[in-house]
Amino acid sequence: MKTLHITMVSSAVAIALFLPGLARGLEGAQGQAQRGGQGQAVPAAADAKVLAQVRVPTSHANIQSGPNSGNEILVLAPKGTAMPMIGRRGEWIQVRLSPELRKTGILMRWYKNETTGWMHDSTVEFLTPEAKPDAK
């Protein structure tokens, strides 16, 4: 009976420690506006300038529809894929998608009108230094 009691107490403690962390994970990223969302693309400005060139250094990297891990994955870019970076929102960078990526990447969802996507900056290496966007 004593073993059962210890197991139940241990389980209750584990749950009590886990739930607050889960709640924090469901909150938005601190300091970043929650824009976009599941299935909502966050497009680039029509006059977006190239701020840097980036490359995927790992086997694959997610390119998402918006600057949040909750957004849909458009395509998995394979290792070595180079792309122009055209925007940044916190730790997320916006990249221009090329027609070649449709042939080399693993398509998850990509409609014809999507020409840009978002990647976490930890999933790329910068080939050129990042330029600061013009102040408007």
MODELLER restraints for C-alpha pairs under 7 A, 6 or more apart:
rsr = mdl.restraints
at = mdl.atoms
rsr.add(forms.Gaussian(group=physical.xy_distance, feature=features.Distance(at['CA:28:A'], at['CA:34:A']), mean=6.46, stdev=0.5))
rsr.add(forms.Gaussian(group=physical.xy_distance, feature=features.Distance(at['CA:32:A'], at['CA:90:A']), mean=6.73, stdev=0.5))
rsr.add(forms.Gaussian(group=physical.xy_distance, feature=features.Distance(at['CA:36:A'], at['CA:42:A']), mean=5.86, stdev=0.5))
rsr.add(forms.Gaussian(group=physical.xy_distance, feature=features.Distance(at['CA:36:A'], at['CA:66:A']), mean=5.67, stdev=0.5))
rsr.add(forms.Gaussian(group=physical.xy_distance, feature=features.Distance(at['CA:37:A'], at['CA:66:A']), mean=7.00, stdev=0.5))
rsr.add(forms.Gaussian(group=physical.xy_distance, feature=features.Distance(at['CA:37:A'], at['CA:70:A']), mean=6.31, stdev=0.5))
rsr.add(forms.Gaussian(group=physical.xy_distance, feature=features.Distance(at['CA:37:A'], at['CA:71:A']), mean=5.26, stdev=0.5))
rsr.add(forms.Gaussian(group=physical.xy_distance, feature=features.Distance(at['CA:38:A'], at['CA:70:A']), mean=5.95, stdev=0.5))
rsr.add(forms.Gaussian(group=physical.xy_distance, feature=features.Distance(at['CA:38:A'], at['CA:71:A']), mean=4.58, stdev=0.5))
rsr.add(forms.Gaussian(group=physical.xy_distance, feature=features.Distance(at['CA:38:A'], at['CA:72:A']), mean=5.82, stdev=0.5))
rsr.add(forms.Gaussian(group=physical.xy_distance, feature=features.Distance(at['CA:39:A'], at['CA:65:A']), mean=7.00, stdev=0.5))
rsr.add(forms.Gaussian(group=physical.xy_distance, feature=features.Distance(at['CA:39:A'], at['CA:71:A']), mean=6.09, stdev=0.5))
rsr.add(forms.Gaussian(group=physical.xy_distance, feature=features.Distance(at['CA:39:A'], at['CA:72:A']), mean=5.57, stdev=0.5))
rsr.add(forms.Gaussian(group=physical.xy_distance, feature=features.Distance(at['CA:40:A'], at['CA:65:A']), mean=6.71, stdev=0.5))
rsr.add(forms.Gaussian(group=physical.xy_distance, feature=features.Distance(at['CA:41:A'], at['CA:65:A']), mean=4.62, stdev=0.5))
rsr.add(forms.Gaussian(group=physical.xy_distance, feature=features.Distance(at['CA:41:A'], at['CA:66:A']), mean=5.45, stdev=0.5))
rsr.add(forms.Gaussian(group=physical.xy_distance, feature=features.Distance(at['CA:42:A'], at['CA:65:A']), mean=6.37, stdev=0.5))
rsr.add(forms.Gaussian(group=physical.xy_distance, feature=features.Distance(at['CA:42:A'], at['CA:66:A']), mean=5.11, stdev=0.5))
rsr.add(forms.Gaussian(group=physical.xy_distance, feature=features.Distance(at['CA:43:A'], at['CA:116:A']), mean=6.67, stdev=0.5))
rsr.add(forms.Gaussian(group=physical.xy_distance, feature=features.Distance(at['CA:44:A'], at['CA:116:A']), mean=6.76, stdev=0.5))
rsr.add(forms.Gaussian(group=physical.xy_distance, feature=features.Distance(at['CA:48:A'], at['CA:86:A']), mean=5.92, stdev=0.5))
rsr.add(forms.Gaussian(group=physical.xy_distance, feature=features.Distance(at['CA:49:A'], at['CA:86:A']), mean=5.68, stdev=0.5))
rsr.add(forms.Gaussian(group=physical.xy_distance, feature=features.Distance(at['CA:50:A'], at['CA:84:A']), mean=5.88, stdev=0.5))
rsr.add(forms.Gaussian(group=physical.xy_distance, feature=features.Distance(at['CA:50:A'], at['CA:85:A']), mean=5.69, stdev=0.5))
rsr.add(forms.Gaussian(group=physical.xy_distance, feature=features.Distance(at['CA:50:A'], at['CA:86:A']), mean=4.70, stdev=0.5))
rsr.add(forms.Gaussian(group=physical.xy_distance, feature=features.Distance(at['CA:51:A'], at['CA:85:A']), mean=5.55, stdev=0.5))
rsr.add(forms.Gaussian(group=physical.xy_distance, feature=features.Distance(at['CA:51:A'], at['CA:86:A']), mean=5.38, stdev=0.5))
rsr.add(forms.Gaussian(group=physical.xy_distance, feature=features.Distance(at['CA:51:A'], at['CA:130:A']), mean=5.60, stdev=0.5))
rsr.add(forms.Gaussian(group=physical.xy_distance, feature=features.Distance(at['CA:51:A'], at['CA:131:A']), mean=4.80, stdev=0.5))
rsr.add(forms.Gaussian(group=physical.xy_distance, feature=features.Distance(at['CA:51:A'], at['CA:132:A']), mean=6.76, stdev=0.5))
rsr.add(forms.Gaussian(group=physical.xy_distance, feature=features.Distance(at['CA:51:A'], at['CA:133:A']), mean=6.91, stdev=0.5))
rsr.add(forms.Gaussian(group=physical.xy_distance, feature=features.Distance(at['CA:52:A'], at['CA:84:A']), mean=5.96, stdev=0.5))
rsr.add(forms.Gaussian(group=physical.xy_distance, feature=features.Distance(at['CA:52:A'], at['CA:85:A']), mean=5.15, stdev=0.5))
rsr.add(forms.Gaussian(group=physical.xy_distance, feature=features.Distance(at['CA:52:A'], at['CA:128:A']), mean=5.39, stdev=0.5))
rsr.add(forms.Gaussian(group=physical.xy_distance, feature=features.Distance(at['CA:52:A'], at['CA:129:A']), mean=6.04, stdev=0.5))
rsr.add(forms.Gaussian(group=physical.xy_distance, feature=features.Distance(at['CA:52:A'], at['CA:130:A']), mean=4.87, stdev=0.5))
rsr.add(forms.Gaussian(group=physical.xy_distance, feature=features.Distance(at['CA:52:A'], at['CA:131:A']), mean=6.35, stdev=0.5))
rsr.add(forms.Gaussian(group=physical.xy_distance, feature=features.Distance(at['CA:53:A'], at['CA:82:A']), mean=6.82, stdev=0.5))
rsr.add(forms.Gaussian(group=physical.xy_distance, feature=features.Distance(at['CA:53:A'], at['CA:83:A']), mean=5.78, stdev=0.5))
rsr.add(forms.Gaussian(group=physical.xy_distance, feature=features.Distance(at['CA:53:A'], at['CA:84:A']), mean=4.59, stdev=0.5))
rsr.add(forms.Gaussian(group=physical.xy_distance, feature=features.Distance(at['CA:53:A'], at['CA:85:A']), mean=5.76, stdev=0.5))
rsr.add(forms.Gaussian(group=physical.xy_distance, feature=features.Distance(at['CA:53:A'], at['CA:126:A']), mean=6.06, stdev=0.5))
rsr.add(forms.Gaussian(group=physical.xy_distance, feature=features.Distance(at['CA:53:A'], at['CA:127:A']), mean=5.29, stdev=0.5))
rsr.add(forms.Gaussian(group=physical.xy_distance, feature=features.Distance(at['CA:53:A'], at['CA:128:A']), mean=5.43, stdev=0.5))
rsr.add(forms.Gaussian(group=physical.xy_distance, feature=features.Distance(at['CA:54:A'], at['CA:82:A']), mean=5.55, stdev=0.5))
rsr.add(forms.Gaussian(group=physical.xy_distance, feature=features.Distance(at['CA:54:A'], at['CA:83:A']), mean=5.45, stdev=0.5))
rsr.add(forms.Gaussian(group=physical.xy_distance, feature=features.Distance(at['CA:54:A'], at['CA:84:A']), mean=6.25, stdev=0.5))
rsr.add(forms.Gaussian(group=physical.xy_distance, feature=features.Distance(at['CA:54:A'], at['CA:85:A']), mean=6.56, stdev=0.5))
rsr.add(forms.Gaussian(group=physical.xy_distance, feature=features.Distance(at['CA:54:A'], at['CA:124:A']), mean=6.06, stdev=0.5))
rsr.add(forms.Gaussian(group=physical.xy_distance, feature=features.Distance(at['CA:54:A'], at['CA:125:A']), mean=5.55, stdev=0.5))
rsr.add(forms.Gaussian(group=physical.xy_distance, feature=features.Distance(at['CA:54:A'], at['CA:126:A']), mean=4.47, stdev=0.5))
rsr.add(forms.Gaussian(group=physical.xy_distance, feature=features.Distance(at['CA:54:A'], at['CA:127:A']), mean=5.31, stdev=0.5))
rsr.add(forms.Gaussian(group=physical.xy_distance, feature=features.Distance(at['CA:55:A'], at['CA:80:A']), mean=5.83, stdev=0.5))
rsr.add(forms.Gaussian(group=physical.xy_distance, feature=features.Distance(at['CA:55:A'], at['CA:81:A']), mean=5.40, stdev=0.5))
rsr.add(forms.Gaussian(group=physical.xy_distance, feature=features.Distance(at['CA:55:A'], at['CA:82:A']), mean=4.23, stdev=0.5))
rsr.add(forms.Gaussian(group=physical.xy_distance, feature=features.Distance(at['CA:55:A'], at['CA:83:A']), mean=6.33, stdev=0.5))
rsr.add(forms.Gaussian(group=physical.xy_distance, feature=features.Distance(at['CA:55:A'], at['CA:124:A']), mean=5.43, stdev=0.5))
rsr.add(forms.Gaussian(group=physical.xy_distance, feature=features.Distance(at['CA:55:A'], at['CA:125:A']), mean=5.36, stdev=0.5))
rsr.add(forms.Gaussian(group=physical.xy_distance, feature=features.Distance(at['CA:55:A'], at['CA:126:A']), mean=6.48, stdev=0.5))
rsr.add(forms.Gaussian(group=physical.xy_distance, feature=features.Distance(at['CA:55:A'], at['CA:127:A']), mean=6.77, stdev=0.5))
rsr.add(forms.Gaussian(group=physical.xy_distance, feature=features.Distance(at['CA:56:A'], at['CA:78:A']), mean=6.88, stdev=0.5))
rsr.add(forms.Gaussian(group=physical.xy_distance, feature=features.Distance(at['CA:56:A'], at['CA:79:A']), mean=5.10, stdev=0.5))
rsr.add(forms.Gaussian(group=physical.xy_distance, feature=features.Distance(at['CA:56:A'], at['CA:80:A']), mean=5.21, stdev=0.5))
rsr.add(forms.Gaussian(group=physical.xy_distance, feature=features.Distance(at['CA:56:A'], at['CA:81:A']), mean=5.44, stdev=0.5))
rsr.add(forms.Gaussian(group=physical.xy_distance, feature=features.Distance(at['CA:56:A'], at['CA:82:A']), mean=6.71, stdev=0.5))
rsr.add(forms.Gaussian(group=physical.xy_distance, feature=features.Distance(at['CA:56:A'], at['CA:123:A']), mean=6.57, stdev=0.5))
rsr.add(forms.Gaussian(group=physical.xy_distance, feature=features.Distance(at['CA:56:A'], at['CA:124:A']), mean=4.81, stdev=0.5))
rsr.add(forms.Gaussian(group=physical.xy_distance, feature=features.Distance(at['CA:56:A'], at['CA:125:A']), mean=6.45, stdev=0.5))
rsr.add(forms.Gaussian(group=physical.xy_distance, feature=features.Distance(at['CA:57:A'], at['CA:79:A']), mean=5.50, stdev=0.5))
rsr.add(forms.Gaussian(group=physical.xy_distance, feature=features.Distance(at['CA:57:A'], at['CA:80:A']), mean=6.04, stdev=0.5))
rsr.add(forms.Gaussian(group=physical.xy_distance, feature=features.Distance(at['CA:57:A'], at['CA:124:A']), mean=6.14, stdev=0.5))
rsr.add(forms.Gaussian(group=physical.xy_distance, feature=features.Distance(at['CA:57:A'], at['CA:125:A']), mean=6.45, stdev=0.5))
rsr.add(forms.Gaussian(group=physical.xy_distance, feature=features.Distance(at['CA:58:A'], at['CA:79:A']), mean=5.27, stdev=0.5))
rsr.add(forms.Gaussian(group=physical.xy_distance, feature=features.Distance(at['CA:59:A'], at['CA:78:A']), mean=5.80, stdev=0.5))
rsr.add(forms.Gaussian(group=physical.xy_distance, feature=features.Distance(at['CA:59:A'], at['CA:79:A']), mean=4.71, stdev=0.5))
rsr.add(forms.Gaussian(group=physical.xy_distance, feature=features.Distance(at['CA:60:A'], at['CA:76:A']), mean=5.77, stdev=0.5))
rsr.add(forms.Gaussian(group=physical.xy_distance, feature=features.Distance(at['CA:60:A'], at['CA:77:A']), mean=5.27, stdev=0.5))
rsr.add(forms.Gaussian(group=physical.xy_distance, feature=features.Distance(at['CA:60:A'], at['CA:78:A']), mean=4.42, stdev=0.5))
rsr.add(forms.Gaussian(group=physical.xy_distance, feature=features.Distance(at['CA:60:A'], at['CA:79:A']), mean=5.53, stdev=0.5))
rsr.add(forms.Gaussian(group=physical.xy_distance, feature=features.Distance(at['CA:61:A'], at['CA:76:A']), mean=5.37, stdev=0.5))
rsr.add(forms.Gaussian(group=physical.xy_distance, feature=features.Distance(at['CA:61:A'], at['CA:77:A']), mean=5.20, stdev=0.5))
rsr.add(forms.Gaussian(group=physical.xy_distance, feature=features.Distance(at['CA:61:A'], at['CA:78:A']), mean=6.68, stdev=0.5))
rsr.add(forms.Gaussian(group=physical.xy_distance, feature=features.Distance(at['CA:61:A'], at['CA:123:A']), mean=6.18, stdev=0.5))
rsr.add(forms.Gaussian(group=physical.xy_distance, feature=features.Distance(at['CA:62:A'], at['CA:73:A']), mean=6.17, stdev=0.5))
rsr.add(forms.Gaussian(group=physical.xy_distance, feature=features.Distance(at['CA:62:A'], at['CA:75:A']), mean=6.30, stdev=0.5))
rsr.add(forms.Gaussian(group=physical.xy_distance, feature=features.Distance(at['CA:62:A'], at['CA:76:A']), mean=4.81, stdev=0.5))
rsr.add(forms.Gaussian(group=physical.xy_distance, feature=features.Distance(at['CA:62:A'], at['CA:77:A']), mean=6.47, stdev=0.5))
rsr.add(forms.Gaussian(group=physical.xy_distance, feature=features.Distance(at['CA:62:A'], at['CA:119:A']), mean=6.45, stdev=0.5))
rsr.add(forms.Gaussian(group=physical.xy_distance, feature=features.Distance(at['CA:63:A'], at['CA:73:A']), mean=5.73, stdev=0.5))
rsr.add(forms.Gaussian(group=physical.xy_distance, feature=features.Distance(at['CA:63:A'], at['CA:74:A']), mean=5.73, stdev=0.5))
rsr.add(forms.Gaussian(group=physical.xy_distance, feature=features.Distance(at['CA:63:A'], at['CA:75:A']), mean=5.49, stdev=0.5))
rsr.add(forms.Gaussian(group=physical.xy_distance, feature=features.Distance(at['CA:63:A'], at['CA:76:A']), mean=6.13, stdev=0.5))
rsr.add(forms.Gaussian(group=physical.xy_distance, feature=features.Distance(at['CA:63:A'], at['CA:77:A']), mean=6.98, stdev=0.5))
rsr.add(forms.Gaussian(group=physical.xy_distance, feature=features.Distance(at['CA:63:A'], at['CA:117:A']), mean=5.58, stdev=0.5))
rsr.add(forms.Gaussian(group=physical.xy_distance, feature=features.Distance(at['CA:63:A'], at['CA:118:A']), mean=5.34, stdev=0.5))
rsr.add(forms.Gaussian(group=physical.xy_distance, feature=features.Distance(at['CA:63:A'], at['CA:119:A']), mean=5.16, stdev=0.5))
rsr.add(forms.Gaussian(group=physical.xy_distance, feature=features.Distance(at['CA:64:A'], at['CA:71:A']), mean=5.96, stdev=0.5))
rsr.add(forms.Gaussian(group=physical.xy_distance, feature=features.Distance(at['CA:64:A'], at['CA:72:A']), mean=5.52, stdev=0.5))
rsr.add(forms.Gaussian(group=physical.xy_distance, feature=features.Distance(at['CA:64:A'], at['CA:73:A']), mean=4.22, stdev=0.5))
rsr.add(forms.Gaussian(group=physical.xy_distance, feature=features.Distance(at['CA:64:A'], at['CA:74:A']), mean=5.27, stdev=0.5))
rsr.add(forms.Gaussian(group=physical.xy_distance, feature=features.Distance(at['CA:64:A'], at['CA:117:A']), mean=5.39, stdev=0.5))
rsr.add(forms.Gaussian(group=physical.xy_distance, feature=features.Distance(at['CA:64:A'], at['CA:118:A']), mean=4.94, stdev=0.5))
rsr.add(forms.Gaussian(group=physical.xy_distance, feature=features.Distance(at['CA:64:A'], at['CA:119:A']), mean=6.36, stdev=0.5))
rsr.add(forms.Gaussian(group=physical.xy_distance, feature=features.Distance(at['CA:65:A'], at['CA:71:A']), mean=5.70, stdev=0.5))
rsr.add(forms.Gaussian(group=physical.xy_distance, feature=features.Distance(at['CA:65:A'], at['CA:72:A']), mean=5.63, stdev=0.5))
rsr.add(forms.Gaussian(group=physical.xy_distance, feature=features.Distance(at['CA:65:A'], at['CA:73:A']), mean=6.34, stdev=0.5))
rsr.add(forms.Gaussian(group=physical.xy_distance, feature=features.Distance(at['CA:65:A'], at['CA:74:A']), mean=6.25, stdev=0.5))
rsr.add(forms.Gaussian(group=physical.xy_distance, feature=features.Distance(at['CA:65:A'], at['CA:117:A']), mean=5.26, stdev=0.5))
rsr.add(forms.Gaussian(group=physical.xy_distance, feature=features.Distance(at['CA:65:A'], at['CA:118:A']), mean=6.11, stdev=0.5))
rsr.add(forms.Gaussian(group=physical.xy_distance, feature=features.Distance(at['CA:66:A'], at['CA:117:A']), mean=6.66, stdev=0.5))
rsr.add(forms.Gaussian(group=physical.xy_distance, feature=features.Distance(at['CA:66:A'], at['CA:118:A']), mean=5.55, stdev=0.5))
rsr.add(forms.Gaussian(group=physical.xy_distance, feature=features.Distance(at['CA:67:A'], at['CA:89:A']), mean=6.94, stdev=0.5))
rsr.add(forms.Gaussian(group=physical.xy_distance, feature=features.Distance(at['CA:67:A'], at['CA:92:A']), mean=5.49, stdev=0.5))
rsr.add(forms.Gaussian(group=physical.xy_distance, feature=features.Distance(at['CA:67:A'], at['CA:118:A']), mean=5.54, stdev=0.5))
rsr.add(forms.Gaussian(group=physical.xy_distance, feature=features.Distance(at['CA:73:A'], at['CA:108:A']), mean=6.14, stdev=0.5))
rsr.add(forms.Gaussian(group=physical.xy_distance, feature=features.Distance(at['CA:73:A'], at['CA:109:A']), mean=6.77, stdev=0.5))
rsr.add(forms.Gaussian(group=physical.xy_distance, feature=features.Distance(at['CA:74:A'], at['CA:107:A']), mean=6.36, stdev=0.5))
rsr.add(forms.Gaussian(group=physical.xy_distance, feature=features.Distance(at['CA:74:A'], at['CA:108:A']), mean=5.08, stdev=0.5))
rsr.add(forms.Gaussian(group=physical.xy_distance, feature=features.Distance(at['CA:74:A'], at['CA:109:A']), mean=4.56, stdev=0.5))
rsr.add(forms.Gaussian(group=physical.xy_distance, feature=features.Distance(at['CA:74:A'], at['CA:110:A']), mean=5.29, stdev=0.5))
rsr.add(forms.Gaussian(group=physical.xy_distance, feature=features.Distance(at['CA:75:A'], at['CA:105:A']), mean=6.23, stdev=0.5))
rsr.add(forms.Gaussian(group=physical.xy_distance, feature=features.Distance(at['CA:75:A'], at['CA:106:A']), mean=5.50, stdev=0.5))
rsr.add(forms.Gaussian(group=physical.xy_distance, feature=features.Distance(at['CA:75:A'], at['CA:107:A']), mean=4.42, stdev=0.5))
rsr.add(forms.Gaussian(group=physical.xy_distance, feature=features.Distance(at['CA:75:A'], at['CA:108:A']), mean=5.06, stdev=0.5))
rsr.add(forms.Gaussian(group=physical.xy_distance, feature=features.Distance(at['CA:75:A'], at['CA:109:A']), mean=6.58, stdev=0.5))
rsr.add(forms.Gaussian(group=physical.xy_distance, feature=features.Distance(at['CA:76:A'], at['CA:105:A']), mean=5.44, stdev=0.5))
rsr.add(forms.Gaussian(group=physical.xy_distance, feature=features.Distance(at['CA:76:A'], at['CA:106:A']), mean=4.96, stdev=0.5))
rsr.add(forms.Gaussian(group=physical.xy_distance, feature=features.Distance(at['CA:76:A'], at['CA:107:A']), mean=6.46, stdev=0.5))
rsr.add(forms.Gaussian(group=physical.xy_distance, feature=features.Distance(at['CA:77:A'], at['CA:105:A']), mean=4.84, stdev=0.5))
rsr.add(forms.Gaussian(group=physical.xy_distance, feature=features.Distance(at['CA:77:A'], at['CA:106:A']), mean=6.82, stdev=0.5))
rsr.add(forms.Gaussian(group=physical.xy_distance, feature=features.Distance(at['CA:78:A'], at['CA:105:A']), mean=5.74, stdev=0.5))
rsr.add(forms.Gaussian(group=physical.xy_distance, feature=features.Distance(at['CA:83:A'], at['CA:95:A']), mean=6.27, stdev=0.5))
rsr.add(forms.Gaussian(group=physical.xy_distance, feature=features.Distance(at['CA:83:A'], at['CA:96:A']), mean=6.39, stdev=0.5))
rsr.add(forms.Gaussian(group=physical.xy_distance, feature=features.Distance(at['CA:84:A'], at['CA:95:A']), mean=5.61, stdev=0.5))
rsr.add(forms.Gaussian(group=physical.xy_distance, feature=features.Distance(at['CA:84:A'], at['CA:96:A']), mean=5.73, stdev=0.5))
rsr.add(forms.Gaussian(group=physical.xy_distance, feature=features.Distance(at['CA:85:A'], at['CA:93:A']), mean=6.65, stdev=0.5))
rsr.add(forms.Gaussian(group=physical.xy_distance, feature=features.Distance(at['CA:85:A'], at['CA:94:A']), mean=5.70, stdev=0.5))
rsr.add(forms.Gaussian(group=physical.xy_distance, feature=features.Distance(at['CA:85:A'], at['CA:95:A']), mean=4.40, stdev=0.5))
rsr.add(forms.Gaussian(group=physical.xy_distance, feature=features.Distance(at['CA:85:A'], at['CA:96:A']), mean=6.54, stdev=0.5))
rsr.add(forms.Gaussian(group=physical.xy_distance, feature=features.Distance(at['CA:86:A'], at['CA:94:A']), mean=5.57, stdev=0.5))
rsr.add(forms.Gaussian(group=physical.xy_distance, feature=features.Distance(at['CA:86:A'], at['CA:95:A']), mean=5.62, stdev=0.5))
rsr.add(forms.Gaussian(group=physical.xy_distance, feature=features.Distance(at['CA:86:A'], at['CA:96:A']), mean=6.78, stdev=0.5))
rsr.add(forms.Gaussian(group=physical.xy_distance, feature=features.Distance(at['CA:87:A'], at['CA:93:A']), mean=5.64, stdev=0.5))
rsr.add(forms.Gaussian(group=physical.xy_distance, feature=features.Distance(at['CA:87:A'], at['CA:94:A']), mean=4.70, stdev=0.5))
rsr.add(forms.Gaussian(group=physical.xy_distance, feature=features.Distance(at['CA:88:A'], at['CA:94:A']), mean=5.84, stdev=0.5))
rsr.add(forms.Gaussian(group=physical.xy_distance, feature=features.Distance(at['CA:91:A'], at['CA:120:A']), mean=5.95, stdev=0.5))
rsr.add(forms.Gaussian(group=physical.xy_distance, feature=features.Distance(at['CA:91:A'], at['CA:121:A']), mean=5.64, stdev=0.5))
rsr.add(forms.Gaussian(group=physical.xy_distance, feature=features.Distance(at['CA:92:A'], at['CA:118:A']), mean=6.40, stdev=0.5))
rsr.add(forms.Gaussian(group=physical.xy_distance, feature=features.Distance(at['CA:92:A'], at['CA:119:A']), mean=5.63, stdev=0.5))
rsr.add(forms.Gaussian(group=physical.xy_distance, feature=features.Distance(at['CA:92:A'], at['CA:120:A']), mean=4.48, stdev=0.5))
rsr.add(forms.Gaussian(group=physical.xy_distance, feature=features.Distance(at['CA:92:A'], at['CA:121:A']), mean=5.57, stdev=0.5))
rsr.add(forms.Gaussian(group=physical.xy_distance, feature=features.Distance(at['CA:93:A'], at['CA:118:A']), mean=5.55, stdev=0.5))
rsr.add(forms.Gaussian(group=physical.xy_distance, feature=features.Distance(at['CA:93:A'], at['CA:119:A']), mean=5.41, stdev=0.5))
rsr.add(forms.Gaussian(group=physical.xy_distance, feature=features.Distance(at['CA:93:A'], at['CA:120:A']), mean=6.17, stdev=0.5))
rsr.add(forms.Gaussian(group=physical.xy_distance, feature=features.Distance(at['CA:93:A'], at['CA:121:A']), mean=6.01, stdev=0.5))
rsr.add(forms.Gaussian(group=physical.xy_distance, feature=features.Distance(at['CA:94:A'], at['CA:116:A']), mean=6.73, stdev=0.5))
rsr.add(forms.Gaussian(group=physical.xy_distance, feature=features.Distance(at['CA:94:A'], at['CA:117:A']), mean=5.62, stdev=0.5))
rsr.add(forms.Gaussian(group=physical.xy_distance, feature=features.Distance(at['CA:94:A'], at['CA:118:A']), mean=4.43, stdev=0.5))
rsr.add(forms.Gaussian(group=physical.xy_distance, feature=features.Distance(at['CA:94:A'], at['CA:119:A']), mean=6.44, stdev=0.5))
rsr.add(forms.Gaussian(group=physical.xy_distance, feature=features.Distance(at['CA:95:A'], at['CA:116:A']), mean=5.54, stdev=0.5))
rsr.add(forms.Gaussian(group=physical.xy_distance, feature=features.Distance(at['CA:95:A'], at['CA:117:A']), mean=5.48, stdev=0.5))
rsr.add(forms.Gaussian(group=physical.xy_distance, feature=features.Distance(at['CA:95:A'], at['CA:118:A']), mean=6.06, stdev=0.5))
rsr.add(forms.Gaussian(group=physical.xy_distance, feature=features.Distance(at['CA:96:A'], at['CA:115:A']), mean=5.98, stdev=0.5))
rsr.add(forms.Gaussian(group=physical.xy_distance, feature=features.Distance(at['CA:96:A'], at['CA:116:A']), mean=4.41, stdev=0.5))
rsr.add(forms.Gaussian(group=physical.xy_distance, feature=features.Distance(at['CA:96:A'], at['CA:117:A']), mean=6.58, stdev=0.5))
rsr.add(forms.Gaussian(group=physical.xy_distance, feature=features.Distance(at['CA:97:A'], at['CA:115:A']), mean=5.15, stdev=0.5))
rsr.add(forms.Gaussian(group=physical.xy_distance, feature=features.Distance(at['CA:97:A'], at['CA:116:A']), mean=5.09, stdev=0.5))
rsr.add(forms.Gaussian(group=physical.xy_distance, feature=features.Distance(at['CA:97:A'], at['CA:117:A']), mean=6.77, stdev=0.5))
